[in-house]
Amino acid sequence: MRRTLLLFAAPLVLLTACAGIPARPVSSADAGLSEVSSATSQYGLFLAGQAALSDGRSAQAADYFERAQAADALEAAERAEGIAEADATADTAGSVVGERAFLAALMAGEVSRAAAIAPMGEDASEGARRLGRLTVAVETMAQGKGKAAAQMLANEDIGFPHRSAAALLAPWAAAQAGDVEGSLVRPEVQGDRLVEYVGQLGQAHLFERARRFDEAETDYKALAQTARPSDMAVLAYGEFLERRGRRADAVALYDTTLARDPHRAAVKAARARAAAGKPAPAAPTLREGAAQALMTPAAAMLAANQNQLGLTYLRLSLRLDPHRGEAWLMVGDVLSGAGDLVGARAAYEKPKRGSPEYAAARAKMAWTYQTEGQTEAALQFAREAAASGDADSRLNLADLLRANDQYAESAQVLTTLIDESPKPDWRLLYARGVAYERIGRWPDAERDLQEALKLQPEDPELLNYLGYSWIDRGEHLKEAMAMVEKAVGINPRSGAMVDSLGWAHYRLGDYAKAVEYLEEAIELEAGDPEINNHLGDAYWRVGRRDEAVFQWRRVLTLEPDAKIKADAEAKLKSGLGPAGPATTSRIAGP
């Protein structure tokens, strides 16, 4: 089986289902709970809130939890009157409901509401109290009350895991309070390199704000002239140079960065702006700087699969700067990974046309529609993104076209990207090779696949694809078998690759060996229609006719594509088994 992974497909930012926010469809039981608008019991409302929170409907969850709290208050009043007996369990349950209401409101982006109900009492869990204090501090900054926020952020009660975020926000709160000297103290958290890095960037911005330009440049330069500086550091220093009227120095910085990596789109855009003499971006405002300070901890949480906390940090950042496009993209990715496509689309709609994040947002929007099978809408958004000229968005369009079997157009898009690339990119060659193979241009496909393999000789997907293609055509059999065996050796848990090895033995007439590998492939991917079809053919060849018929019937229950379905139906109808060893296999592109 020449099935491989999509190389460029969305979600482009690599997030999977959220921890604590399961990615699953709403069950009938959940649907019933989500409609209990007339429910009055605390427990029923709590269950409805839990169901909504699990399905990513954070705002609705917050409503249910707050109503559950109200129901708890009523029950407490009744107990006070002797109608019910008070006990500690009820108090604990009320605390849990309050914490869930707070978290749901925060995850929904209703930061002001979350701050108003933040759990602060002794009955709240320590983790909830710490996040509550951070939330209140951010809300206080958002309201322009820097002095009060600075006092909150200095409080040791905002402990792990939020101490780093509090330390990074503290200089911005000090600046908001008018404490210039306090704002210029670089934040420190022992052993936390993230605070060291982001704190130095914040200090550079605040030195610039205080018109201490030499000290600002020292910090900017230190961050931008490391071996592999981040886009954030390069852009911050370059924009500072532009604001100081030193465009030539800024262009030189951008050129040095692009010489190492020509694909850094944000740096390319900055270079074009500086070279054209256009105005430099303004230095960040205090709220914008504070919002930026929260972005790196948010990204770190998401990278560690702490998606719930990562989402709360993104929401706090957006409370300070609601126009921060990269934060909206990340919110959309988290919600999309959790299965909340409606919420994801709302986030992807936030970046406006002309913003640096607009093309990426449209590309990501396309995949939310592709997920639901709305192909026309998906391609419309993908083409809209690609029209910006952004290379990543054109890659995304090529991938989406392949996902919808529009291989000729996908190959055209990939050709323009290959022609523009200063050096060959094996992934682009691989993807175009697959597209060519699908539209019957095998010589062109073979050339691209071989060139890609020269550039990336250890990639198992590529080894499997080209090796199987040769076996399927009866070409280079010894070399091809070695390639497929190597692919399986690198990735032995891939059902698709083990299937390729089994099917290779089938093509070569070693049916007993084919059965051995194909049965192993079925154990790895029992629900794959193509592997089941292959195993049925192999069973037939070794005389296990009843088992072969069972496999072909099973294929029809697994939603096979039209080609595999027709093949299985023909074998069942004729009763003659596979036509011969030249049966064509389904091929899935990268």
Helices and strands as residue ranges (DSSP letters): H 28-34, H 42-54, H 58-80, H 88-107, H 111-116, H 126-142, H 146-154, H 163-176, H 180-183, H 193-209, H 213-224, H 231-243, H 247-260, H 265-275, H 286-303, H 307-320, H 325-337, H 341-348, H 358-371, H 375-386, H 391-403, H 407-420, H 426-438, H 442-455, H 460-473, H 477-490, H 495-507, H 511-524, H 529-541, H 545-555, H 562-574
